[in-house]
Amino acid sequence: MRQYENLVRTIADQILKGDVAVGSKLPSERATAQKFVVSRSTVRRAWRELESLGYVTWSNQSTPVVVRPLESTLRAERSPVGRLAETLSPTFLGDLMQAAVSSARYNFEIGMPDPELLPVQDFQQILRELFSYPSREVFGYSPTLGLERARRAISEEFLTRRGVSMSPNNILVTAGSLQGLNLLTRLWVRPGDVILTESPTFAGALHIFRSHGAQILGIPIDASGINVDILESLTLGKNPRFLYIQPVGQNPTGVTLSPERRLKLLHWAQKSHIPIVEDDAYGFLSDQPNPPLAADRRQIPLVYLNTFSKILAPGIRVGFLAAPADLIRQLVALKQLSDLHTGTLSQLVAEGWLRQGRVDTHIQRARTIYKGRLKLATRLIKQVTRLTPFAEPDHGFYLFAKLPPGQMAQSLHAKAAQRDVLFAPGNPFSPDGQLFGNWIRLAVGAQPSAQIETGLRRLGRLLDDVTDGSSGSPRRTIKLLRS
Ligand SMILES: Cc1ncc(COP(=O)(O)O)c(C=O)c1O
């Protein structure tokens, strides 16, 4: 760093810390030059810079006077959300979004559809048609609730395929389903309120809940989904605000709630009156009749979230929330404050896709391809790595797997990245932030079979390299005998 830059930083720090009060003069040019052993022209240059950064005013003839620095005025720490934001780790979601554009060859970090499956020709045709509409209808503002035609298409072409009957009036179109979850949490949750989740669960949801100051109580899951018996006993006397759950193809484990557990959970909801927030992001990827909880006809308090991000394209940022009309009205008021409405063009693209008549073919193809990739990855994980899978899901994008003893995901992540392999470390999926440090999530959906094979072999070799040779595992023994 150059001398004057050093000086700028030192003086700016003093001002920010309050060591030099707003309204007072800085020490003279000569005193500053002597103190920092720099020339007087360096001092003047630093003053000019401090003025342009808004720390001082300086007339050139006199000594600069300290003004309220812009930087401290712009800091958000005075609001509770600002303070929480400082304690949250924004890096996980940030890293994940960065991974979406990474050029790593074996990218198992982010869960998104294979871009090769994007129905490009359908999109081209939809966009061509949209350009023939009056531009106001495509590029203008639109209602906060969502375009009527988009909500109608979601009701008729999306929700009915999931067995859910919901009027367009009960649907709020959001900028991705994560926005819906954020709006709902903002409306329902005060700092200190308890939210129930599966453990592990989607890190983005946990991030939102924490940002609102919620206490998160994780309920263990196994290969059949959430443990409803524990749910009942753990929540006694806790007055939780809601249960956030992904019943089908859960992120990060790929687990789907078994029919028996599903029934038990529905009974629990009926009895407890604790609202369920159902995130059905991966529901379409199941080829089994795994209807969402929202398809059940009994009366339970439930809000349903879904998205076009996993079945079509995450970049269009279209999701939705389905709920009773009163709640939708309140959420609309909040969404207005956030972004006025979801992108008009994006909504029309989503609607166009739902109406063009090839939704079932697309879904069927996606299911088959992802299922094959999951199967391959599950077999390889057992054959060529020392990982232990949490479950063996047959739909969705994800495998969640435990590292060999002594390994931690965070440090392995950096080493794997050096070998062009990316995965998501498990800890951010922990409701209390304490668990799953020795687990990783592999999103295999978007990777062709050849990449899965090579990537997992690379990961396997890395684990061999970093694992203590004395572990005596069968794979190690075979390797030693061969060498
Ligand atoms: C369970 C779950 N819900 C919601 C989302 C976010 O979806 P969107 O892109 O619609 O905000 C994700 C993305 O990974 C997810 O895994």
The ligand as an SDF file (V2000), in Angstrom:
LIG
                    3D

 16 16  0  0  0  0  0  0  0  0999 V2000
  -36.1500  -26.7880   -0.5180 C   0  0  0  0  0  0  0  0  0  0  0  0
  -35.8990  -25.5740   -1.3100 C   0  0  0  0  0  0  0  0  0  0  0  0
  -36.7930  -24.5850   -1.2980 N   0  0  0  0  0  0  0  0  0  0  0  0
  -36.6050  -23.4520   -1.9890 C   0  0  0  0  0  0  0  0  0  0  0  0
  -35.4650  -23.2750   -2.7380 C   0  0  0  0  0  0  0  0  0  0  0  0
  -35.2440  -21.9820   -3.4380 C   0  0  0  0  0  0  0  0  0  0  0  0
  -35.9620  -21.9190   -4.5570 O   0  0  0  0  0  0  0  0  0  0  0  0
  -36.1640  -20.5720   -5.3730 P   0  0  0  0  0  0  0  0  0  0  0  0
  -35.1330  -20.5630   -6.4220 O   0  0  0  0  0  0  0  0  0  0  0  0
  -37.5390  -20.7280   -5.8960 O   0  0  0  0  0  0  0  0  0  0  0  0
  -36.0740  -19.4160   -4.4320 O   0  0  0  0  0  0  0  0  0  0  0  0
  -34.5080  -24.2710   -2.7960 C   0  0  0  0  0  0  0  0  0  0  0  0
  -33.2900  -24.0850   -3.5690 C   0  0  0  0  0  0  0  0  0  0  0  0
  -32.3060  -24.7610   -3.4260 O   0  0  0  0  0  0  0  0  0  0  0  0
  -34.7280  -25.4500   -2.0650 C   0  0  0  0  0  0  0  0  0  0  0  0
  -33.8340  -26.4370   -2.0610 O   0  0  0  0  0  0  0  0  0  0  0  0
  1  2  1  0
  2  3  1  0
  2 15  2  0
  3  4  2  0
  4  5  1  0
  5  6  1  0
  5 12  2  0
  6  7  1  0
  7  8  1  0
  8  9  2  0
  8 10  1  0
  8 11  1  0
 12 13  1  0
 12 15  1  0
 13 14  2  0
 15 16  1  0
M  END
$$$$
